[in-house]
């Protein structure tokens, strides 16, 4: 699951970077992709935090 999530994060990160070169930062599609990326990054953070706590 973690690898799949990282792959989705990378795809959105690349897409956002590409949009950032060609569109204004307030463009609806840029904002939407940014929000999707934020959600995935937050999800990844929760997963890795739980794993770190489980280790101890």
C-alpha contacts under 8 A as a table, 3 or more apart, distances in Angstrom:
res1	aa1	res2	aa2	distance
1	X	4	X	5.15
1	X	5	X	6.18
2	X	5	X	5.11
2	X	6	X	6.19
2	X	44	X	7.43
2	X	47	X	7.92
3	X	6	X	5.06
3	X	7	X	6.20
4	X	7	X	5.12
4	X	8	X	6.35
5	X	8	X	5.12
5	X	9	X	6.17
5	X	40	X	7.24
5	X	44	X	7.08
6	X	9	X	4.97
6	X	10	X	6.16
6	X	44	X	7.75
7	X	10	X	5.10
7	X	11	X	6.26
8	X	11	X	5.13
8	X	12	X	6.27
8	X	40	X	7.91
9	X	12	X	5.27
9	X	13	X	6.01
9	X	37	X	6.24
9	X	40	X	6.37
9	X	41	X	7.02
10	X	13	X	4.96
10	X	14	X	6.18
11	X	14	X	5.33
11	X	15	X	6.22
12	X	15	X	4.95
12	X	16	X	5.99
12	X	33	X	6.70
12	X	34	X	7.98
12	X	36	X	7.74
12	X	37	X	6.02
13	X	16	X	5.15
13	X	17	X	6.20
13	X	37	X	6.91
14	X	17	X	5.10
14	X	18	X	6.18
15	X	18	X	5.11
15	X	19	X	6.16
15	X	33	X	7.73
16	X	19	X	5.04
16	X	20	X	6.02
16	X	30	X	6.49
16	X	33	X	6.31
16	X	34	X	6.64
17	X	20	X	5.02
17	X	21	X	6.61
18	X	21	X	5.44
18	X	22	X	6.87
19	X	22	X	5.32
19	X	23	X	5.59
19	X	30	X	6.29
20	X	23	X	5.53
20	X	24	X	6.73
20	X	25	X	6.46
20	X	30	X	7.25
23	X	27	X	6.54
23	X	30	X	7.56
24	X	27	X	5.39
24	X	30	X	7.75
25	X	30	X	6.14
25	X	31	X	7.05
26	X	30	X	6.78
26	X	31	X	6.34
27	X	30	X	5.26
27	X	31	X	6.28
28	X	31	X	5.17
28	X	32	X	6.13
29	X	32	X	5.02
29	X	33	X	6.18
30	X	33	X	5.32
30	X	34	X	6.07
31	X	34	X	5.02
31	X	35	X	6.14
32	X	35	X	5.15
32	X	36	X	6.23
33	X	36	X	5.03
33	X	37	X	6.11
34	X	37	X	5.08
34	X	38	X	6.15
35	X	38	X	4.97
35	X	39	X	6.26
36	X	39	X	5.19
36	X	40	X	6.36
37	X	40	X	5.15
37	X	41	X	6.08
38	X	41	X	5.09
38	X	42	X	6.09
39	X	42	X	5.14
39	X	43	X	6.16
40	X	43	X	4.96
40	X	44	X	6.10
41	X	44	X	5.01
41	X	45	X	6.10
42	X	45	X	5.01
42	X	46	X	6.27
43	X	46	X	5.17
43	X	47	X	6.30
44	X	47	X	5.12
44	X	48	X	6.15
45	X	48	X	5.26
45	X	49	X	5.94
46	X	49	X	5.14
46	X	50	X	6.24
47	X	50	X	5.35
47	X	51	X	6.34
48	X	51	X	4.99
48	X	52	X	6.15
49	X	52	X	5.11
49	X	53	X	6.21
50	X	53	X	5.08
50	X	54	X	6.09
51	X	54	X	5.04
51	X	55	X	6.33
52	X	55	X	5.17
52	X	56	X	6.89
53	X	56	X	5.49
